[in-house]
């Protein structure tokens, strides 16, 4: 099997690349400056030339607040770019793996969100990701869409990295106590994705670690495990007055993918502890 990875400098792509190198998999990985997914001609030509069996799309515009005023950039990558990949994948009969977000939901549900729940994104980022899902489902039959949440790994575009940066400058950190989702590691995403590919699964699934947490709980747990002694103050989401509206509750169930693969996905606390150790 030959893989093509987009967005090669992002934290999720880096996890795939590390795994593939360790296992000796055949792959090609392209950062944005070498393969901009919004450039149809470049995408089409590259995929036709390499002829991968699997395309793993790790490209994403994920600046949630900036997307409110730069919506054209969010849609360019998260919607049009995904459409370009889907068209190109169909041309060579490759399977497309794509990652969406818990921000397709509005947070009004009581209980875990499942794949059957109706999306209703509150911000432009969530809308752009949802339209990307729609394009894949319209163009392809052989695809995997995974909705993920609060992703963290090796990189700077995640909450844990920002926490440590804030801790270097502030004695008291204000973290939202009324915003809930599932912290999910890039390691978990890679492991489950590859198992789903091995089993020949297709369609849309939620892919998260198990359990759920508020941002406040997540930050407290991380600082405890890291031995960082800073005061974390429980604030409200509304206190930050951010440009993009976020769902207060976007906790997704991983039951569908767990049952399909016959696995139990680690609780977010166990995963965090394991990775830090």
N, C-alpha and C positions, 0 to 999 in steps of 0.2 A: 504494500500500500504506500502511495506517495501522498504526502500532505502539503498543502499550501496554507501559510499563516499570514494574515494581514495584521497591521498594527503591531509590528514586531517589537517596538520599544515599550509597549504597555505592560502592566504587571501580569495580566493573564497570559499574554503571548509569551512572556519571558518564562513563565512556569511551564508552558507547553514545550518551548525550545529546550529548556533544561532537561525535561523528561525525555524528549526525543533523542537528544544527544547521549544521554545516559543509556538508553535502550538501543541505540543504533538505528533508529527509524530514518527513513528517507523523507526529507522535507525541504521546502524552500520557505524562507520567512522574509517578509518585506516590511520595512518601516514606511511611514506615510510619504517621506520624501522620495522613495523609490516606487511606491505603488499607492497613489491616492485613489481610494475606492470611488470617489465622485467623478473620476475621469473614465468614462465608459470605454473609450478606445484603448487606453492603457490597460485597463482591467481585462477587457476582452482578449487583447493580443497576448498578454502575459499568461492568462489561463489557457488559451489555445496552444501556446508554445510549451508550457510545462506539462499540461494534461494531468493534473493531480486527480487522484481518486476522491480525496476529501479536501474541501476548502473550509478552514476554520477562521471565521471572521472575528478577529479581536479588535478591529477598528471601531472607534466610537467617539462621538463628541459627547463628553460627560460633564461639561461645565454647566451644572443645573441652573445656577442663577444667571450666568452670562447668556444662556439660551433664551432668556426672556427678551433680551434686546438684540441678540445675534441669532434669531431663529433661523435665518437663511443658512447659517453655518451648521446648525444642528440638523436641519432637514437634509442638507447637502450630503452629510456623512451618514446619518442614522436612517434615512429613508431612501434617497436617491442612490447612495453608495451600495446599500443593501440590494436594491433593485438591479443595479449593474452586476453585482456578484451572482444574483439568482439567474439572470438571463445567461450569463457566461457559463454558469454551472450546468444549466439545462443543455447548452450547446454541446458540451463534451460528456454529458451524462455523469457528472460528478455529484457527490453529496455535499450539501452546504450545511455547516454547523454555525449557528448564530446565537448571540447572547442578547437577551432583552432585559427588562427591569421590573421590579416591584412597583415602580412609579407609574405603571399603566393603571393602577388602582387608585381610588379616591379616598380610601381609609374609612369608609362608613360601615363596613361589614363588622358584625360581631362574630368572631371566630376566624379560623385560618382561611385564607383565600385559596381556592382550588382553580384548576384549569377551566372549569365550567363557569366560573364567575365572570360577569360582564365587566370589561375594562371601562374606566372613565377617568383618564389622566387629568390632573389638576394643573400641570405646567407644560410648557412647550417641549421640554426635554422628553417627558413621558409621552406626549403626542407623537413626537418624531420617532420614538422607538416603536410605538404601537403601529404606526403606518409602515415601518420596516417589516414588522411581523406580517401585516396584510399582504405586502408585495410578495414575500416568500411563499405564502400560502396560495396566492393566485398563480404564481409562475411555476412552482415546483411541486412534485410529489415526494421526491427523495430528499428530505431535509430534517434537521433537528433544530428546534428553537428552544432554548433554555432561558427562562426568566430567573435571574439571579438577584441577590440583594446584599447590600452593605459589604461589597467585595473588598478583601484586603490580601496583600501579598507583598512581594519585594517591589517597592516602588514608592513614589511620592503622591500618587493620586488616590490616597485612601485615608480614612478617618484616623487610623492609628498613627500614621506618620504625622498627620497634622497635630494630633494630641501631643506627641513628643516635642514638636516644634513649639507649640503653645506653652508647654511646661518649662521650656528653656527661658521664656520671657515673663511668665506670669506665676504668681504665687497661688492665685485662686483662679480656677477654670470653671466657667459657667457652661453646663452641658444640659441639653434638653432631657427632661424626665418624662415627657408626654409624647415622645416619638418612638414607635416600636417597629422593629423588623427582625431579620435574622442575620447576624454576622456570618459571613460565608468566606472561607479561605479559597484562594486560587488552587491550592493543592486538592481540595475536595472537588472543585469544578473540573479539574483535569482528570482526576481518577474516575469520576462518574461519567464524564463525557466519553472517555475511551472505552469504558465498559459498555456504555450504550451503543457505541459504534461496533464493538465486538459482537454484540447481540443483534445487530441489524435493526435497532429501533428507529422509528421515524415519528414526526409530529411535534407537538408542543408539550413541554413539561416544565414544572417548577423545580429548580435545582438549588437547594440551600442546605446548609447544615441544619441540624434538628434543634428544636426549642425556639425561644425568641427572647428578646431583651429590649430595654429602652437604651437610647444612646448613653444615658447616665450610668446604667448598670454595666454596659460594655466598657465604658471608660474606667469605671471603678475596678472592674475585674482585671483589665489590662495593666493598670498602674500597680495593683496588688501583686500580680505575677512578675512584673518587671522591677518591683521594689522602688518605684518612683513615689516619693513622699510629697504630694501636692494636695491641696484642698480642692475637691470637686463639688461645686455648688449646684444643687438641682434647680435648674431654670425651666421656664416654659418655652415652647417653640415660638410663641408669639413675641417673646422678649427680644428676639434677634432681628425681627422686622426684615426678613430676607426677601429679595425680589420675587423668587419663585415660591409658590405655595406648595407645600409638601403634605402627603398623607400622614396623619398622625399614627395610623395603624396600617401597615402594609406587610403583615406577617403571612407568608405563603407556606402551604403544606407541601412537603416533599413525598407524600404518600404514594402518588401515582408512579413516579420514577423508581422509588424504593421497591414497590411491589413488582413492577415490570422486570427489575433486575435481581430481585430476591436478595436485597441487601438492607442493612441498617446504616444510615448515614450518621456519622458522629455528631453528638451534641456540640453546639458552638463553644461551650466552655471547655469541653474535653479537647476539641480541635485547637483552640487558642493555647491551652496549656501545653499540648504536645508540640506545637510549633515553636513556642518560646523556649522550651526545654531543649 
